[in-house]
Amino acid sequence: MRFFFHLRDVNSYEVDHEGIEFPTLAQAVAEARRAAREMVAELVLHDVVVDGRTFEITENDGSILATVAFKDVVRME
């Protein structure tokens, strides 16, 4: 199944027009979490606010299947 990873933040929305094939939604969510962690690291290095950014994982028709908030992929123990 093809999943699309749209990027939303407070001021913008970037549409993923290509998508990526994964066998399951769980695998797509895992990839979104990995990508979000990578992006958070880059944002932190550049002193950019992370809160408010999310991936919206959708089907081809735009139906939202899951969201991954960037703030939720950072461990704060």
mmCIF file of the N, C-alpha and C atoms, coordinates in Angstrom:
data_MODEL
# 
_entry.id   MODEL 
# 
loop_
_atom_site.group_PDB 
_atom_site.id 
_atom_site.type_symbol 
_atom_site.label_atom_id 
_atom_site.label_alt_id 
_atom_site.label_comp_id 
_atom_site.label_asym_id 
_atom_site.label_entity_id 
_atom_site.label_seq_id 
_atom_site.pdbx_PDB_ins_code 
_atom_site.Cartn_x 
_atom_site.Cartn_y 
_atom_site.Cartn_z 
_atom_site.occupancy 
_atom_site.B_iso_or_equiv 
_atom_site.pdbx_formal_charge 
_atom_site.auth_seq_id 
_atom_site.auth_comp_id 
_atom_site.auth_asym_id 
_atom_site.auth_atom_id 
_atom_site.pdbx_PDB_model_num 
ATOM 1   N N  . MET A 1 1  ? 0.839  -1.180 0.000  1.00 0.00 ? 1  MET A N  1 
ATOM 2   C CA . MET A 1 1  ? 0.000  0.000  0.000  1.00 0.00 ? 1  MET A CA 1 
ATOM 3   C C  . MET A 1 1  ? 0.889  1.251  0.000  1.00 0.00 ? 1  MET A C  1 
ATOM 4   N N  . ARG A 1 2  ? 0.460  2.268  -0.715 1.00 0.00 ? 2  ARG A N  1 
ATOM 5   C CA . ARG A 1 2  ? 1.225  3.515  -0.782 1.00 0.00 ? 2  ARG A CA 1 
ATOM 6   C C  . ARG A 1 2  ? 0.710  4.464  0.285  1.00 0.00 ? 2  ARG A C  1 
ATOM 7   N N  . PHE A 1 3  ? 1.653  4.995  1.072  1.00 0.00 ? 3  PHE A N  1 
ATOM 8   C CA . PHE A 1 3  ? 1.348  5.957  2.126  1.00 0.00 ? 3  PHE A CA 1 
ATOM 9   C C  . PHE A 1 3  ? 2.008  7.291  1.791  1.00 0.00 ? 3  PHE A C  1 
ATOM 10  N N  . PHE A 1 4  ? 1.341  8.363  2.145  1.00 0.00 ? 4  PHE A N  1 
ATOM 11  C CA . PHE A 1 4  ? 1.829  9.714  1.880  1.00 0.00 ? 4  PHE A CA 1 
ATOM 12  C C  . PHE A 1 4  ? 2.108  10.403 3.214  1.00 0.00 ? 4  PHE A C  1 
ATOM 13  N N  . PHE A 1 5  ? 3.242  11.077 3.295  1.00 0.00 ? 5  PHE A N  1 
ATOM 14  C CA . PHE A 1 5  ? 3.714  11.710 4.526  1.00 0.00 ? 5  PHE A CA 1 
ATOM 15  C C  . PHE A 1 5  ? 3.665  13.229 4.363  1.00 0.00 ? 5  PHE A C  1 
ATOM 16  N N  . HIS A 1 6  ? 2.530  13.815 4.640  1.00 0.00 ? 6  HIS A N  1 
ATOM 17  C CA . HIS A 1 6  ? 2.372  15.263 4.537  1.00 0.00 ? 6  HIS A CA 1 
ATOM 18  C C  . HIS A 1 6  ? 2.942  15.905 5.804  1.00 0.00 ? 6  HIS A C  1 
ATOM 19  N N  . LEU A 1 7  ? 3.621  17.017 5.645  1.00 0.00 ? 7  LEU A N  1 
ATOM 20  C CA . LEU A 1 7  ? 4.269  17.691 6.774  1.00 0.00 ? 7  LEU A CA 1 
ATOM 21  C C  . LEU A 1 7  ? 3.495  18.956 7.111  1.00 0.00 ? 7  LEU A C  1 
ATOM 22  N N  . ARG A 1 8  ? 3.003  19.003 8.345  1.00 0.00 ? 8  ARG A N  1 
ATOM 23  C CA . ARG A 1 8  ? 2.241  20.158 8.811  1.00 0.00 ? 8  ARG A CA 1 
ATOM 24  C C  . ARG A 1 8  ? 2.992  20.822 9.960  1.00 0.00 ? 8  ARG A C  1 
ATOM 25  N N  . ASP A 1 9  ? 3.041  22.157 9.924  1.00 0.00 ? 9  ASP A N  1 
ATOM 26  C CA . ASP A 1 9  ? 3.505  22.903 11.094 1.00 0.00 ? 9  ASP A CA 1 
ATOM 27  C C  . ASP A 1 9  ? 2.547  24.060 11.314 1.00 0.00 ? 9  ASP A C  1 
ATOM 28  N N  . VAL A 1 10 ? 2.872  24.932 12.222 1.00 0.00 ? 10 VAL A N  1 
ATOM 29  C CA . VAL A 1 10 ? 1.956  26.004 12.595 1.00 0.00 ? 10 VAL A CA 1 
ATOM 30  C C  . VAL A 1 10 ? 1.587  26.885 11.403 1.00 0.00 ? 10 VAL A C  1 
ATOM 31  N N  . ASN A 1 11 ? 2.530  27.145 10.510 1.00 0.00 ? 11 ASN A N  1 
ATOM 32  C CA . ASN A 1 11 ? 2.310  28.095 9.423  1.00 0.00 ? 11 ASN A CA 1 
ATOM 33  C C  . ASN A 1 11 ? 2.222  27.503 8.025  1.00 0.00 ? 11 ASN A C  1 
ATOM 34  N N  . SER A 1 12 ? 2.439  26.192 7.881  1.00 0.00 ? 12 SER A N  1 
ATOM 35  C CA . SER A 1 12 ? 2.481  25.652 6.524  1.00 0.00 ? 12 SER A CA 1 
ATOM 36  C C  . SER A 1 12 ? 2.052  24.194 6.468  1.00 0.00 ? 12 SER A C  1 
ATOM 37  N N  . TYR A 1 13 ? 1.850  23.737 5.245  1.00 0.00 ? 13 TYR A N  1 
ATOM 38  C CA . TYR A 1 13 ? 1.468  22.354 4.978  1.00 0.00 ? 13 TYR A CA 1 
ATOM 39  C C  . TYR A 1 13 ? 2.148  21.928 3.686  1.00 0.00 ? 13 TYR A C  1 
ATOM 40  N N  . GLU A 1 14 ? 3.028  20.926 3.783  1.00 0.00 ? 14 GLU A N  1 
ATOM 41  C CA . GLU A 1 14 ? 3.745  20.432 2.607  1.00 0.00 ? 14 GLU A CA 1 
ATOM 42  C C  . GLU A 1 14 ? 3.162  19.086 2.206  1.00 0.00 ? 14 GLU A C  1 
ATOM 43  N N  . VAL A 1 15 ? 2.684  19.008 0.987  1.00 0.00 ? 15 VAL A N  1 
ATOM 44  C CA . VAL A 1 15 ? 2.044  17.793 0.493  1.00 0.00 ? 15 VAL A CA 1 
ATOM 45  C C  . VAL A 1 15 ? 3.089  16.864 -0.116 1.00 0.00 ? 15 VAL A C  1 
ATOM 46  N N  . ASP A 1 16 ? 3.022  15.607 0.269  1.00 0.00 ? 16 ASP A N  1 
ATOM 47  C CA . ASP A 1 16 ? 3.855  14.558 -0.317 1.00 0.00 ? 16 ASP A CA 1 
ATOM 48  C C  . ASP A 1 16 ? 3.098  14.018 -1.528 1.00 0.00 ? 16 ASP A C  1 
ATOM 49  N N  . HIS A 1 17 ? 3.588  14.298 -2.715 1.00 0.00 ? 17 HIS A N  1 
ATOM 50  C CA . HIS A 1 17 ? 2.900  13.873 -3.939 1.00 0.00 ? 17 HIS A CA 1 
ATOM 51  C C  . HIS A 1 17 ? 3.320  12.482 -4.401 1.00 0.00 ? 17 HIS A C  1 
ATOM 52  N N  . GLU A 1 18 ? 4.432  11.975 -3.859 1.00 0.00 ? 18 GLU A N  1 
ATOM 53  C CA . GLU A 1 18 ? 4.961  10.693 -4.326 1.00 0.00 ? 18 GLU A CA 1 
ATOM 54  C C  . GLU A 1 18 ? 4.547  9.522  -3.455 1.00 0.00 ? 18 GLU A C  1 
ATOM 55  N N  . GLY A 1 19 ? 4.661  9.674  -2.141 1.00 0.00 ? 19 GLY A N  1 
ATOM 56  C CA . GLY A 1 19 ? 4.352  8.578  -1.236 1.00 0.00 ? 19 GLY A CA 1 
ATOM 57  C C  . GLY A 1 19 ? 5.413  7.500  -1.252 1.00 0.00 ? 19 GLY A C  1 
ATOM 58  N N  . ILE A 1 20 ? 5.237  6.536  -0.343 1.00 0.00 ? 20 ILE A N  1 
ATOM 59  C CA . ILE A 1 20 ? 6.169  5.419  -0.220 1.00 0.00 ? 20 ILE A CA 1 
ATOM 60  C C  . ILE A 1 20 ? 5.347  4.156  0.024  1.00 0.00 ? 20 ILE A C  1 
ATOM 61  N N  . GLU A 1 21 ? 5.769  3.063  -0.573 1.00 0.00 ? 21 GLU A N  1 
ATOM 62  C CA . GLU A 1 21 ? 5.097  1.774  -0.394 1.00 0.00 ? 21 GLU A CA 1 
ATOM 63  C C  . GLU A 1 21 ? 5.576  1.102  0.899  1.00 0.00 ? 21 GLU A C  1 
ATOM 64  N N  . PHE A 1 22 ? 4.617  0.651  1.707  1.00 0.00 ? 22 PHE A N  1 
ATOM 65  C CA . PHE A 1 22 ? 4.887  -0.164 2.891  1.00 0.00 ? 22 PHE A CA 1 
ATOM 66  C C  . PHE A 1 22 ? 3.820  -1.246 2.960  1.00 0.00 ? 22 PHE A C  1 
ATOM 67  N N  . PRO A 1 23 ? 4.172  -2.416 3.480  1.00 0.00 ? 23 PRO A N  1 
ATOM 68  C CA . PRO A 1 23 ? 3.179  -3.487 3.596  1.00 0.00 ? 23 PRO A CA 1 
ATOM 69  C C  . PRO A 1 23 ? 2.058  -3.170 4.603  1.00 0.00 ? 23 PRO A C  1 
ATOM 70  N N  . THR A 1 24 ? 2.389  -2.406 5.655  1.00 0.00 ? 24 THR A N  1 
ATOM 71  C CA . THR A 1 24 ? 1.401  -2.137 6.701  1.00 0.00 ? 24 THR A CA 1 
ATOM 72  C C  . THR A 1 24 ? 1.483  -0.690 7.165  1.00 0.00 ? 24 THR A C  1 
ATOM 73  N N  . LEU A 1 25 ? 0.402  -0.228 7.776  1.00 0.00 ? 25 LEU A N  1 
ATOM 74  C CA . LEU A 1 25 ? 0.390  1.101  8.373  1.00 0.00 ? 25 LEU A CA 1 
ATOM 75  C C  . LEU A 1 25 ? 1.414  1.193  9.504  1.00 0.00 ? 25 LEU A C  1 
ATOM 76  N N  . ALA A 1 26 ? 1.568  0.130  10.268 1.00 0.00 ? 26 ALA A N  1 
ATOM 77  C CA . ALA A 1 26 ? 2.538  0.133  11.372 1.00 0.00 ? 26 ALA A CA 1 
ATOM 78  C C  . ALA A 1 26 ? 3.947  0.421  10.860 1.00 0.00 ? 26 ALA A C  1 
ATOM 79  N N  . GLN A 1 27 ? 4.299  -0.129 9.725  1.00 0.00 ? 27 GLN A N  1 
ATOM 80  C CA . GLN A 1 27 ? 5.626  0.118  9.152  1.00 0.00 ? 27 GLN A CA 1 
ATOM 81  C C  . GLN A 1 27 ? 5.735  1.552  8.643  1.00 0.00 ? 27 GLN A C  1 
ATOM 82  N N  . ALA A 1 28 ? 4.667  2.091  8.108  1.00 0.00 ? 28 ALA A N  1 
ATOM 83  C CA . ALA A 1 28 ? 4.675  3.487  7.666  1.00 0.00 ? 28 ALA A CA 1 
ATOM 84  C C  . ALA A 1 28 ? 4.835  4.424  8.857  1.00 0.00 ? 28 ALA A C  1 
ATOM 85  N N  . VAL A 1 29 ? 4.157  4.131  9.953  1.00 0.00 ? 29 VAL A N  1 
ATOM 86  C CA . VAL A 1 29 ? 4.279  4.949  11.164 1.00 0.00 ? 29 VAL A CA 1 
ATOM 87  C C  . VAL A 1 29 ? 5.703  4.866  11.714 1.00 0.00 ? 29 VAL A C  1 
ATOM 88  N N  . ALA A 1 30 ? 6.282  3.682  11.720 1.00 0.00 ? 30 ALA A N  1 
ATOM 89  C CA . ALA A 1 30 ? 7.666  3.523  12.190 1.00 0.00 ? 30 ALA A CA 1 
ATOM 90  C C  . ALA A 1 30 ? 8.619  4.361  11.349 1.00 0.00 ? 30 ALA A C  1 
ATOM 91  N N  . GLU A 1 31 ? 8.419  4.385  10.044 1.00 0.00 ? 31 GLU A N  1 
ATOM 92  C CA . GLU A 1 31 ? 9.271  5.191  9.159  1.00 0.00 ? 31 GLU A CA 1 
ATOM 93  C C  . GLU A 1 31 ? 9.055  6.681  9.418  1.00 0.00 ? 31 GLU A C  1 
ATOM 94  N N  . ALA A 1 32 ? 7.819  7.095  9.639  1.00 0.00 ? 32 ALA A N  1 
ATOM 95  C CA . ALA A 1 32 ? 7.539  8.504  9.941  1.00 0.00 ? 32 ALA A CA 1 
ATOM 96  C C  . ALA A 1 32 ? 8.216  8.909  11.239 1.00 0.00 ? 32 ALA A C  1 
ATOM 97  N N  . ARG A 1 33 ? 8.194  8.041  12.240 1.00 0.00 ? 33 ARG A N  1 
ATOM 98  C CA . ARG A 1 33 ? 8.863  8.337  13.514 1.00 0.00 ? 33 ARG A CA 1 
ATOM 99  C C  . ARG A 1 33 ? 10.379 8.465  13.320 1.00 0.00 ? 33 ARG A C  1 
ATOM 100 N N  . ARG A 1 34 ? 10.957 7.577  12.513 1.00 0.00 ? 34 ARG A N  1 
ATOM 101 C CA . ARG A 1 34 ? 12.404 7.633  12.250 1.00 0.00 ? 34 ARG A CA 1 
ATOM 102 C C  . ARG A 1 34 ? 12.749 8.928  11.526 1.00 0.00 ? 34 ARG A C  1 
ATOM 103 N N  . ALA A 1 35 ? 11.976 9.269  10.515 1.00 0.00 ? 35 ALA A N  1 
ATOM 104 C CA . ALA A 1 35 ? 12.227 10.491 9.748  1.00 0.00 ? 35 ALA A CA 1 
ATOM 105 C C  . ALA A 1 35 ? 12.039 11.732 10.627 1.00 0.00 ? 35 ALA A C  1 
ATOM 106 N N  . ALA A 1 36 ? 11.030 11.715 11.491 1.00 0.00 ? 36 ALA A N  1 
ATOM 107 C CA . ALA A 1 36 ? 10.790 12.849 12.392 1.00 0.00 ? 36 ALA A CA 1 
ATOM 108 C C  . ALA A 1 36 ? 11.961 13.038 13.348 1.00 0.00 ? 36 ALA A C  1 
ATOM 109 N N  . ARG A 1 37 ? 12.500 11.945 13.889 1.00 0.00 ? 37 ARG A N  1 
ATOM 110 C CA . ARG A 1 37 ? 13.669 12.055 14.787 1.00 0.00 ? 37 ARG A CA 1 
ATOM 111 C C  . ARG A 1 37 ? 14.849 12.686 14.058 1.00 0.00 ? 37 ARG A C  1 
ATOM 112 N N  . GLU A 1 38 ? 15.070 12.262 12.829 1.00 0.00 ? 38 GLU A N  1 
ATOM 113 C CA . GLU A 1 38 ? 16.157 12.817 12.019 1.00 0.00 ? 38 GLU A CA 1 
ATOM 114 C C  . GLU A 1 38 ? 15.944 14.319 11.786 1.00 0.00 ? 38 GLU A C  1 
ATOM 115 N N  . MET A 1 39 ? 14.719 14.696 11.473 1.00 0.00 ? 39 MET A N  1 
ATOM 116 C CA . MET A 1 39 ? 14.413 16.101 11.225 1.00 0.00 ? 39 MET A CA 1 
ATOM 117 C C  . MET A 1 39 ? 14.502 16.931 12.504 1.00 0.00 ? 39 MET A C  1 
ATOM 118 N N  . VAL A 1 40 ? 14.074 16.360 13.632 1.00 0.00 ? 40 VAL A N  1 
ATOM 119 C CA . VAL A 1 40 ? 14.174 17.060 14.922 1.00 0.00 ? 40 VAL A CA 1 
ATOM 120 C C  . VAL A 1 40 ? 15.633 17.368 15.232 1.00 0.00 ? 40 VAL A C  1 
ATOM 121 N N  . ALA A 1 41 ? 16.519 16.402 15.003 1.00 0.00 ? 41 ALA A N  1 
ATOM 122 C CA . ALA A 1 41 ? 17.942 16.620 15.269 1.00 0.00 ? 41 ALA A CA 1 
ATOM 123 C C  . ALA A 1 41 ? 18.454 17.810 14.468 1.00 0.00 ? 41 ALA A C  1 
ATOM 124 N N  . GLU A 1 42 ? 18.077 17.899 13.216 1.00 0.00 ? 42 GLU A N  1 
ATOM 125 C CA . GLU A 1 42 ? 18.500 19.016 12.366 1.00 0.00 ? 42 GLU A CA 1 
ATOM 126 C C  . GLU A 1 42 ? 17.904 20.344 12.857 1.00 0.00 ? 42 GLU A C  1 
ATOM 127 N N  . LEU A 1 43 ? 16.640 20.327 13.237 1.00 0.00 ? 43 LEU A N  1 
ATOM 128 C CA . LEU A 1 43 ? 15.991 21.543 13.748 1.00 0.00 ? 43 LEU A CA 1 
ATOM 129 C C  . LEU A 1 43 ? 16.656 22.033 15.029 1.00 0.00 ? 43 LEU A C  1 
ATOM 130 N N  . VAL A 1 44 ? 16.974 21.119 15.915 1.00 0.00 ? 44 VAL A N  1 
ATOM 131 C CA . VAL A 1 44 ? 17.625 21.482 17.182 1.00 0.00 ? 44 VAL A CA 1 
ATOM 132 C C  . VAL A 1 44 ? 18.993 22.099 16.910 1.00 0.00 ? 44 VAL A C  1 
ATOM 133 N N  . LEU A 1 45 ? 19.744 21.527 15.978 1.00 0.00 ? 45 LEU A N  1 
ATOM 134 C CA . LEU A 1 45 ? 21.058 22.078 15.637 1.00 0.00 ? 45 LEU A CA 1 
ATOM 135 C C  . LEU A 1 45 ? 20.969 23.516 15.146 1.00 0.00 ? 45 LEU A C  1 
ATOM 136 N N  . HIS A 1 46 ? 19.836 23.854 14.523 1.00 0.00 ? 46 HIS A N  1 
ATOM 137 C CA . HIS A 1 46 ? 19.667 25.200 13.969 1.00 0.00 ? 46 HIS A CA 1 
ATOM 138 C C  . HIS A 1 46 ? 18.788 26.082 14.848 1.00 0.00 ? 46 HIS A C  1 
ATOM 139 N N  . ASP A 1 47 ? 18.536 25.627 16.089 1.00 0.00 ? 47 ASP A N  1 
ATOM 140 C CA . ASP A 1 47 ? 17.782 26.400 17.081 1.00 0.00 ? 47 ASP A CA 1 
ATOM 141 C C  . ASP A 1 47 ? 16.393 26.793 16.570 1.00 0.00 ? 47 ASP A C  1 
ATOM 142 N N  . VAL A 1 48 ? 15.714 25.838 15.928 1.00 0.00 ? 48 VAL A N  1 
ATOM 143 C CA . VAL A 1 48 ? 14.375 26.057 15.388 1.00 0.00 ? 48 VAL A CA 1 
ATOM 144 C C  . VAL A 1 48 ? 13.361 25.371 16.305 1.00 0.00 ? 48 VAL A C  1 
ATOM 145 N N  . VAL A 1 49 ? 12.229 25.992 16.517 1.00 0.00 ? 49 VAL A N  1 
ATOM 146 C CA . VAL A 1 49 ? 11.181 25.422 17.360 1.00 0.00 ? 49 VAL A CA 1 
ATOM 147 C C  . VAL A 1 49 ? 10.638 24.153 16.702 1.00 0.00 ? 49 VAL A C  1 
ATOM 148 N N  . VAL A 1 50 ? 10.514 23.085 17.498 1.00 0.00 ? 50 VAL A N  1 
ATOM 149 C CA . VAL A 1 50 ? 10.077 21.790 17.006 1.00 0.00 ? 50 VAL A CA 1 
ATOM 150 C C  . VAL A 1 50 ? 8.574  21.602 17.224 1.00 0.00 ? 50 VAL A C  1 
ATOM 151 N N  . ASP A 1 51 ? 8.053  22.105 18.315 1.00 0.00 ? 51 ASP A N  1 
ATOM 152 C CA . ASP A 1 51 ? 6.658  21.885 18.689 1.00 0.00 ? 51 ASP A CA 1 
ATOM 153 C C  . ASP A 1 51 ? 5.709  22.375 17.595 1.00 0.00 ? 51 ASP A C  1 
ATOM 154 N N  . GLY A 1 52 ? 4.676  21.592 17.312 1.00 0.00 ? 52 GLY A N  1 
ATOM 155 C CA . GLY A 1 52 ? 3.692  21.965 16.309 1.00 0.00 ? 52 GLY A CA 1 
ATOM 156 C C  . GLY A 1 52 ? 3.890  21.281 14.974 1.00 0.00 ? 52 GLY A C  1 
ATOM 157 N N  . ARG A 1 53 ? 5.015  20.624 14.766 1.00 0.00 ? 53 ARG A N  1 
ATOM 158 C CA . ARG A 1 53 ? 5.265  19.931 13.499 1.00 0.00 ? 53 ARG A CA 1 
ATOM 159 C C  . ARG A 1 53 ? 4.765  18.498 13.605 1.00 0.00 ? 53 ARG A C  1 
ATOM 160 N N  . THR A 1 54 ? 4.093  18.049 12.565 1.00 0.00 ? 54 THR A N  1 
ATOM 161 C CA . THR A 1 54 ? 3.593  16.676 12.528 1.00 0.00 ? 54 THR A CA 1 
ATOM 162 C C  . THR A 1 54 ? 3.650  16.127 11.115 1.00 0.00 ? 54 THR A C  1 
ATOM 163 N N  . PHE A 1 55 ? 3.774  14.809 11.031 1.00 0.00 ? 55 PHE A N  1 
ATOM 164 C CA . PHE A 1 55 ? 3.540  14.103 9.786  1.00 0.00 ? 55 PHE A CA 1 
ATOM 165 C C  . PHE A 1 55 ? 2.095  13.630 9.827  1.00 0.00 ? 55 PHE A C  1 
ATOM 166 N N  . GLU A 1 56 ? 1.371  13.851 8.748  1.00 0.00 ? 56 GLU A N  1 
ATOM 167 C CA . GLU A 1 56 ? 0.054  13.253 8.571  1.00 0.00 ? 56 GLU A CA 1 
ATOM 168 C C  . GLU A 1 56 ? 0.228  12.153 7.539  1.00 0.00 ? 56 GLU A C  1 
ATOM 169 N N  . ILE A 1 57 ? -0.011 10.933 7.952  1.00 0.00 ? 57 ILE A N  1 
ATOM 170 C CA . ILE A 1 57 ? 0.115  9.789  7.053  1.00 0.00 ? 57 ILE A CA 1 
ATOM 171 C C  . ILE A 1 57 ? -1.259 9.536  6.456  1.00 0.00 ? 57 ILE A C  1 
ATOM 172 N N  . THR A 1 58 ? -1.315 9.583  5.128  1.00 0.00 ? 58 THR A N  1 
ATOM 173 C CA . THR A 1 58 ? -2.607 9.442  4.455  1.00 0.00 ? 58 THR A CA 1 
ATOM 174 C C  . THR A 1 58 ? -2.579 8.347  3.399  1.00 0.00 ? 58 THR A C  1 
ATOM 175 N N  . GLU A 1 59 ? -3.790 7.978  2.979  1.00 0.00 ? 59 GLU A N  1 
ATOM 176 C CA . GLU A 1 59 ? -3.964 7.113  1.820  1.00 0.00 ? 59 GLU A CA 1 
ATOM 177 C C  . GLU A 1 59 ? -3.948 7.991  0.575  1.00 0.00 ? 59 GLU A C  1 
ATOM 178 N N  . ASN A 1 60 ? -4.042 7.355  -0.570 1.00 0.00 ? 60 ASN A N  1 
ATOM 179 C CA . ASN A 1 60 ? -4.037 8.068  -1.847 1.00 0.00 ? 60 ASN A CA 1 
ATOM 180 C C  . ASN A 1 60 ? -5.172 9.085  -1.938 1.00 0.00 ? 60 ASN A C  1 
ATOM 181 N N  . ASP A 1 61 ? -6.314 8.786  -1.322 1.00 0.00 ? 61 ASP A N  1 
ATOM 182 C CA . ASP A 1 61 ? -7.474 9.681  -1.396 1.00 0.00 ? 61 ASP A CA 1 
ATOM 183 C C  . ASP A 1 61 ? -7.419 10.831 -0.399 1.00 0.00 ? 61 ASP A C  1 
ATOM 184 N N  . GLY A 1 62 ? -6.333 10.889 0.405  1.00 0.00 ? 62 GLY A N  1 
ATOM 185 C CA . GLY A 1 62 ? -6.174 11.973 1.369  1.00 0.00 ? 62 GLY A CA 1 
ATOM 186 C C  . GLY A 1 62 ? -6.693 11.662 2.759  1.00 0.00 ? 62 GLY A C  1 
ATOM 187 N N  . SER A 1 63 ? -7.292 10.499 2.939  1.00 0.00 ? 63 SER A N  1 
ATOM 188 C CA . SER A 1 63 ? -7.787 10.113 4.269  1.00 0.00 ? 63 SER A CA 1 
ATOM 189 C C  . SER A 1 63 ? -6.611 9.957  5.231  1.00 0.00 ? 63 SER A C  1 
ATOM 190 N N  . ILE A 1 64 ? -6.695 10.637 6.368  1.00 0.00 ? 64 ILE A N  1 
ATOM 191 C CA . ILE A 1 64 ? -5.622 10.561 7.364  1.00 0.00 ? 64 ILE A CA 1 
ATOM 192 C C  . ILE A 1 64 ? -5.744 9.254  8.126  1.00 0.00 ? 64 ILE A C  1 
ATOM 193 N N  . LEU A 1 65 ? -4.662 8.476  8.101  1.00 0.00 ? 65 LEU A N  1 
ATOM 194 C CA . LEU A 1 65 ? -4.619 7.187  8.789  1.00 0.00 ? 65 LEU A CA 1 
ATOM 195 C C  . LEU A 1 65 ? -3.931 7.293  10.136 1.00 0.00 ? 65 LEU A C  1 
ATOM 196 N N  . ALA A 1 66 ? -2.960 8.202  10.254 1.00 0.00 ? 66 ALA A N  1 
ATOM 197 C CA . ALA A 1 66 ? -2.206 8.370  11.496 1.00 0.00 ? 66 ALA A CA 1 
ATOM 198 C C  . ALA A 1 66 ? -1.494 9.712  11.461 1.00 0.00 ? 66 ALA A C  1 
ATOM 199 N N  . THR A 1 67 ? -1.146 10.217 12.629 1.00 0.00 ? 67 THR A N  1 
ATOM 200 C CA . THR A 1 67 ? -0.302 11.409 12.729 1.00 0.00 ? 67 THR A CA 1 
ATOM 201 C C  . THR A 1 67 ? 0.866  11.092 13.648 1.00 0.00 ? 67 THR A C  1 
ATOM 202 N N  . VAL A 1 68 ? 1.988  11.700 13.346 1.00 0.00 ? 68 VAL A N  1 
ATOM 203 C CA . VAL A 1 68 ? 3.192  11.564 14.171 1.00 0.00 ? 68 VAL A CA 1 
ATOM 204 C C  . VAL A 1 68 ? 3.668  12.964 14.503 1.00 0.00 ? 68 VAL A C  1 
ATOM 205 N N  . ALA A 1 69 ? 3.483  13.350 15.760 1.00 0.00 ? 69 ALA A N  1 
ATOM 206 C CA . ALA A 1 69 ? 3.938  14.662 16.222 1.00 0.00 ? 69 ALA A CA 1 
ATOM 207 C C  . ALA A 1 69 ? 5.428  14.588 16.505 1.00 0.00 ? 69 ALA A C  1 
ATOM 208 N N  . PHE A 1 70 ? 6.161  15.568 16.008 1.00 0.00 ? 70 PHE A N  1 
ATOM 209 C CA . PHE A 1 70 ? 7.613  15.581 16.205 1.00 0.00 ? 70 PHE A CA 1 
ATOM 210 C C  . PHE A 1 70 ? 7.967  15.589 17.690 1.00 0.00 ? 70 PHE A C  1 
ATOM 211 N N  . LYS A 1 71 ? 7.203  16.285 18.493 1.00 0.00 ? 71 LYS A N  1 
ATOM 212 C CA . LYS A 1 71 ? 7.510  16.366 19.929 1.00 0.00 ? 71 LYS A CA 1 
ATOM 213 C C  . LYS A 1 71 ? 7.389  15.003 20.601 1.00 0.00 ? 71 LYS A C  1 
ATOM 214 N N  . ASP A 1 72 ? 6.628  14.103 19.995 1.00 0.00 ? 72 ASP A N  1 
ATOM 215 C CA . ASP A 1 72 ? 6.428  12.769 20.599 1.00 0.00 ? 72 ASP A CA 1 
ATOM 216 C C  . ASP A 1 72 ? 7.545  11.786 20.283 1.00 0.00 ? 72 ASP A C  1 
ATOM 217 N N  . VAL A 1 73 ? 8.456  12.140 19.399 1.00 0.00 ? 73 VAL A N  1 
ATOM 218 C CA . VAL A 1 73 ? 9.541  11.208 19.050 1.00 0.00 ? 73 VAL A CA 1 
ATOM 219 C C  . VAL A 1 73 ? 10.828 11.526 19.803 1.00 0.00 ? 73 VAL A C  1 
ATOM 220 N N  . VAL A 1 74 ? 10.795 12.549 20.651 1.00 0.00 ? 74 VAL A N  1 
ATOM 221 C CA . VAL A 1 74 ? 11.971 12.925 21.432 1.00 0.00 ? 74 VAL A CA 1 
ATOM 222 C C  . VAL A 1 74 ? 11.826 12.375 22.837 1.00 0.00 ? 74 VAL A C  1 
ATOM 223 N N  . ARG A 1 75 ? 12.803 11.616 23.275 1.00 0.00 ? 75 ARG A N  1 
ATOM 224 C CA . ARG A 1 75 ? 12.767 11.064 24.638 1.00 0.00 ? 75 ARG A CA 1 
ATOM 225 C C  . ARG A 1 75 ? 13.301 12.112 25.608 1.00 0.00 ? 75 ARG A C  1 
ATOM 226 N N  . MET A 1 76 ? 12.526 12.373 26.645 1.00 0.00 ? 76 MET A N  1 
ATOM 227 C CA . MET A 1 76 ? 12.893 13.371 27.643 1.00 0.00 ? 76 MET A CA 1 
ATOM 228 C C  . MET A 1 76 ? 12.866 12.732 29.028 1.00 0.00 ? 76 MET A C  1 
ATOM 229 N N  . GLU A 1 77 ? 13.798 11.819 29.271 1.00 0.00 ? 77 GLU A N  1 
ATOM 230 C CA . GLU A 1 77 ? 13.844 11.133 30.566 1.00 0.00 ? 77 GLU A CA 1 
ATOM 231 C C  . GLU A 1 77 ? 14.912 11.699 31.445 1.00 0.00 ? 77 GLU A C  1 
# 
